[in-house]
Amino acid sequence: MVMAITIGYIAGLILLVIGATLAYFNPRLSVIPVLISIIAIAVTSMSFTGFAVFIFVIALMNLLSLNLMKGNQIRGVDYAIVGLIGIATFFIFTASDVSLIIASFVLVSTPTYILVLISEGRLKVDPGMKYIVFMVLATLLFIIGALILVFNVNSPSRHLYIVGYTLMILGMSLEIGAAPLHEWVPDVFSSADPVPVSIIASITKIVPVVAVYRILLLTSTPFMKEAGIIAIAIGVISMFAGNIGALTTSDLRKVLAYSSIANMGYILPTVALVAFPEYFPMALAGALLQLVMNAVGKIGFFSGIKSGGIMRQMGYYMSLSFIGLPPLLGFWGKLFIVLSLVYAGYVWVAVLLVLNSSISIPYYLRVARDLGVEGRKNLVNAIVLIAVLVISVTFYPPGWFIGVANKIYVMMISGGV
């Protein structure tokens, strides 16, 4: 299996190079090898995680959304960049050691430096530079923290572990835009082109979170439970900062930016549950579902901003899932996180999560109302329809996803495939 997966990734990368090369002759042709590479790796990945289906759908939505731009400075190459991010997202689940996990983190982060600059007109230099500075800092913090944790394995030190843990969590929080390290998010989301922003707000959030899980499991020490309060504290701050920020702004892009900050806040407490092997698979299932919900919802809404609106009914449907209405996807993600927190003894965090979900109701309904238009058959509504279908998967109760999370967890503690 390892050999087949390795060959699959090599072939996928070759196809991406071919796709980027074809962009010189015909930008539209470049999407074909990129799509083939993602499909091939997704099929290969099915043997170890059903989560691969979600990754593939999110990557497909990102590729489709690029067509909402009439043109940009790297037309055609942008498909290959999204393909590279997709491949790196698959790879994080199979990486066999810390160096490869860090490589996945870098491979997801670095291509976005280019994407954030592009637009249909002039390069978006101001938001691009701000984003790049913050992401470089995030990568440095993450790598330094991860290396300290690896070094600490052989000669465990409480103080050194907490320093490494803190730096890595800060790097991850800065990368995904969690408060209080969220300063770049509202500015970049509101001033960069909505299509690149939809990519930054969706698929790129998966790898940093999974990378932290994997490194913590591979460098586990008795100090992990004590250090977990750091992730919980950042998560709680992010929930409130995101939801209050979204309630107090009228700019739709900033509302979605603060919504992303809040969603990352819901996920961060699950990092503390890595220290609870009996409850972590449920927390992992909740976090992964929440990441999927955030991804498909943000792609749908930012695509609507780019194109001037989305079908009203589908907009409300996505908003209700973000709020957490059962049995939609957003409900199950939050439910699994809340239950795992309660079982692990963090009842107060679970209560705050539920409270923040309630706070989010007005602004999600406002987003659906302001973006809603009469139904039209066009690309943006096709993208939103895919989001709606993904959100509807959990009409069949996702107990099966706990099994998927268990399989991923086993893979994580065994060091990959």
VOTOR-208969 format. One line per 5 residues: their letters; for each residue x, y, z of C-alpha. Coordinates in steps of 0.001 Angstrom, whole numbers, plus 500000, padded with zeros to 6 digits. Example, Ala and Ser with C-alpha at 12.3 -4.5 7.8 and 13.67 -1.06 7.14 Angstrom:
# VOTOR-208969
as	512300 495500 507800; 513670 498940 507140
***
This chain:
# VOTOR-208969
mvmai	500000 500000 500000; 502817 502414 500902; 504438 501944 497491; 501116 502482 495673; 500427 505681 497610
tigyi	503972 506985 497001; 503674 506336 493263; 500269 508028 493328; 501704 511215 494844; 504631 511301 492415
aglil	502263 510828 489461; 499984 513510 490889; 502812 516023 491125; 503903 515243 487554; 500350 515868 486363
lviga	500320 519209 488178; 503495 520242 486357; 501892 519217 483070; 498793 521233 483954; 500836 524326 484811
tlayf	502756 523957 481526; 499567 523640 479486; 498437 526971 480928; 501024 528630 478659; 499169 527342 475595
nprls	495567 527231 476808; 494620 528025 480431; 491425 525986 480263; 493314 522811 479307; 495380 522927 482485
vipvl	492431 521924 484651; 492242 518452 483070; 495552 516981 484378; 495003 518767 487710; 491592 517164 488122
isiia	492942 513744 487118; 495719 514009 489715; 493284 514866 492523; 490899 512072 491509; 493732 509509 491360
iavts	495039 510412 494814; 491529 510540 496283; 490832 507012 494980; 494144 505769 496398; 493357 507418 499723
msftg	489969 505739 500014; 491703 502668 501413; 492664 504505 504608; 490072 507234 505144; 486610 508030 503876
favfi	487449 511646 504703; 489196 511677 501318; 485783 512131 499682; 485247 515397 501524; 488737 516641 500634
fvial	488119 515844 496972; 484763 517679 496924; 486250 520752 498603; 489143 520813 496106; 486650 520405 493229
mnlls	484593 523345 494518; 487760 525460 494722; 488654 524569 491119; 485149 525461 489938; 485185 528760 491829
lnlmk	488315 529871 489942; 486126 530020 486815; 484125 532831 488423; 487109 535070 487717; 487084 536342 484126
gnqir	490862 536278 484133; 493839 536752 486427; 497580 537138 486293; 498286 533386 486519; 495284 532007 484667
gvdya	495633 528235 484341; 498490 527985 486833; 495951 528759 489565; 494379 525340 488914; 497745 523669 489538
ivgli	498203 525653 492757; 494833 524475 494085; 495781 520951 492998; 499031 521186 494983; 497127 522320 498073
giatf	494713 519399 497595; 497550 516874 497276; 499263 518267 500389; 495962 517912 502251; 495749 514232 501321
fifta	499418 513797 502204; 499078 515050 505797; 497166 511861 506623; 499884 509567 505232; 503048 511447 506250
sdvsl	505185 509047 508274; 507258 511417 510412; 507395 514956 511764; 509543 516301 508905; 506939 515204 506340
iiasf	504121 516623 508463; 505911 519990 508545; 506435 519707 504775; 502672 519286 504315; 502085 522389 506421
vlvst	504500 524420 504280; 503112 523016 501000; 499621 524201 501920; 500659 527610 503238; 503205 528760 500644
ptyil	501041 528522 497462; 498467 530810 499050; 501059 533615 499001; 500493 533757 495246; 496739 533180 495281
vlise	496010 536052 497673; 497634 538517 495248; 495646 537655 492123; 492522 539391 490838; 490823 540259 487572
grlkv	492565 543619 487496; 495694 544775 489273; 497504 542622 491810; 496098 542949 495344; 499440 544017 496794
dpgmk	498367 545539 500138; 496298 542615 501478; 498763 540224 499869; 501777 541642 501704; 499942 541688 505026
yivfm	498856 538077 504533; 502337 536894 503524; 504014 538524 506538; 501592 536871 508949; 501842 533479 507236
vlatl	505655 533511 507263; 505538 534277 511000; 502962 531502 511501; 505155 528973 509701; 508229 529930 511731
lfiig	506362 529652 515040; 504860 526306 514034; 508169 524789 512908; 510123 526019 515943; 507428 524721 518307
alilv	507262 521344 516540; 511044 520913 516634; 511153 521750 520352; 508497 519083 521000; 510483 516523 518993
fnvns	513695 517395 520855; 511848 517133 524172; 510808 513504 523559; 514217 512052 524455; 514698 514113 527617
psrhl	511239 515285 528770; 511148 518695 530418; 507909 520254 531587; 508965 523824 530854; 510451 522987 527460
yivgy	507336 521030 526467; 505032 523913 527374; 507217 526369 525406; 507165 524096 522331; 503434 523416 522692
tlmil	502666 527130 523010; 504745 528135 519998; 503217 525428 517803; 499658 526302 518844; 500339 529998 518254
gmsle	501710 529207 514801; 498687 527097 513934; 496293 529719 515335; 497938 532461 513288; 497788 530277 510178
igaap	494070 529487 510496; 493138 532952 511768; 492058 532239 515335; 491797 535089 517859; 493659 536813 519370
lhewv	496006 536270 516405; 493325 537145 513877; 494262 540700 512880; 494994 539750 509271; 491691 537941 508695
pdvfs	489130 540809 508423; 491496 542984 506366; 492505 540263 503897; 489012 538784 503576; 487487 542195 502851
sadpv	490103 543543 500406; 491443 540534 498466; 489463 539013 495582; 486621 536807 496938; 487684 533735 494923
pvsii	491225 533411 496341; 489775 534252 499757; 487321 531335 499398; 490310 529010 498931; 492229 530479 501875
asitk	489083 530194 504024; 488341 526577 503096; 490749 523790 502150; 493825 525450 503661; 492371 525209 507183
ivpvv	492531 521399 507286; 496274 520709 507224; 497352 523032 510107; 494798 521451 512463; 495619 517861 511480
avyri	499358 518629 511620; 499015 519736 515251; 497072 516586 516139; 499702 514388 514516; 502725 516077 516069
lllts	501172 516053 519547; 500411 512343 519236; 503932 511572 518016; 505551 513618 520824; 503168 512706 523629
tpfmk	504310 513309 527236; 502541 513456 530641; 502591 517267 530356; 500080 517304 527501; 496968 517627 529683
eagii	498447 520566 531536; 499447 522334 528321; 495987 521745 526791; 494559 524754 528609; 496492 526951 526145
aiaig	494515 525599 523171; 491270 525856 525128; 491927 529475 526138; 492691 530519 522544; 489607 528626 521357
vismf	487290 530396 523818; 488751 533812 522952; 488332 533045 519253; 484684 531998 519669; 483725 535246 521357
agnig	485924 537529 519230; 484596 535988 516039; 480923 536018 516902; 480930 539469 518504; 482934 540847 515575
altts	480460 539375 513081; 477501 540836 514971; 478971 544324 515012; 479938 544759 511348; 477760 545304 508293
dlrkv	480381 544391 505664; 479472 540896 504415; 483069 539968 503762; 484048 540928 507296; 481051 539041 508684
layss	482349 535907 506957; 485876 536669 508163; 484736 536846 511779; 482599 533748 511203; 485771 531902 510199
ianmg	487494 533128 513373; 484594 531765 515455; 484598 528423 513633; 488306 527972 514334; 487492 528718 517969
yilpt	485075 525776 518047; 487817 523480 516725; 490749 524578 518896; 489542 522981 522175; 489734 519565 520463
valva	493527 520000 520469; 493430 519657 524266; 491535 516365 523885; 494528 514726 522190; 495548 513956 525795
fpeyf	492349 511888 526262; 492678 508804 524004; 489233 507523 524981; 487471 510698 523819; 489756 512073 521124
pmala	488296 510037 518201; 484903 511674 518816; 486541 515103 519099; 488454 514387 515886; 485236 513451 514094
gallq	483626 516703 515247; 486613 518833 514248; 486850 517263 510782; 483123 517720 510164; 483375 521324 511358
lvmna	486292 521912 508980; 484223 520498 506109; 481261 522691 507027; 483440 525780 507237; 485047 524935 503877
vgkig	481954 524265 501758; 480030 527110 503391; 482776 529680 502874; 483268 528623 499245; 479529 528985 498685
ffsgi	479182 532390 500336; 482342 533971 498884; 481400 532664 495441; 478071 534427 495931; 479831 537671 496834
ksggi	481953 537369 493682; 478990 536757 491389; 476424 539064 492976; 474331 536579 494940; 473193 532984 495340
mrqmg	469832 531267 495273; 468036 532482 498387; 466842 529076 499603; 470301 527528 499376; 471830 530503 501179
yymsl	469493 530027 504136; 470189 526286 504051; 473932 526883 504448; 473328 529449 507184; 471146 527050 509169
sfigl	473890 524434 508978; 476480 526939 510223; 474152 527775 513120; 473904 524078 513954; 470360 523080 513056
ppllg	469907 519276 513152; 470336 517121 511192; 472570 519280 508983; 476351 518826 508874; 477134 521791 511111
fwgkl	475011 520339 513922; 476875 517032 514046; 480306 518621 513994; 479459 520774 517003; 477630 517925 518757
fivls	480633 515598 518588; 482911 518358 519877; 480533 519248 522719; 480083 515614 523786; 483817 514931 523781
lvyag	484442 518067 525877; 481767 517036 528387; 483149 513493 528670; 486668 514872 529210; 485442 517140 532015
yvwva	485475 520464 530147; 481770 521135 530657; 482293 524895 530884; 483924 524951 527442; 481026 522956 525984
vllvl	478543 525437 527489; 480441 528378 525988; 480482 526671 522586; 476704 526211 522665; 476278 529831 523820
nssis	478404 531081 520939; 476410 529026 518449; 473327 530848 519664; 475069 534219 519321; 475797 533449 515671
ipyyl	472145 533068 514620; 471427 536736 513663; 474452 537312 511464; 474223 534020 509567; 470601 534776 508733
rvard	471669 538266 507670; 474305 536845 505321; 471702 534573 503694; 469252 537464 503369; 471750 539916 501870
lgveg	473221 537410 499406; 469908 535846 498432; 468580 536372 494902; 466016 534661 492726; 467088 531281 491409
rknlv	469265 531256 488304; 471033 528413 486535; 474669 529477 486612; 478068 528342 487866; 477839 529941 491296
naivl	474567 528176 492086; 476087 524905 490861; 478921 525426 493371; 476439 526241 496125; 474372 523178 495197
iavlv	477432 520998 495811; 477767 522647 499239; 474105 521922 499964; 474538 518266 498993; 477557 517921 501280
isvtf	475661 519560 504131; 472787 517107 503567; 475009 514014 503932; 474264 513913 507653; 470539 513394 507149
yppgw	471787 509847 507535; 473090 510029 511149; 476896 510129 510900; 477723 507475 513453; 479687 506015 510534
figva	481989 509022 510673; 483118 508062 514162; 484458 504894 512512; 486289 507026 509939; 487759 509158 512740
nkiyv	488848 506029 514614; 490662 504793 511517; 492380 508173 511100; 493314 508165 514793; 494925 504734 514518
mmisg	496857 505997 511508; 498000 509045 513446; 499341 507148 516455; 501089 504608 514220; 502923 507358 512329
gv	501048 507244 509016; 500379 504487 506509
***
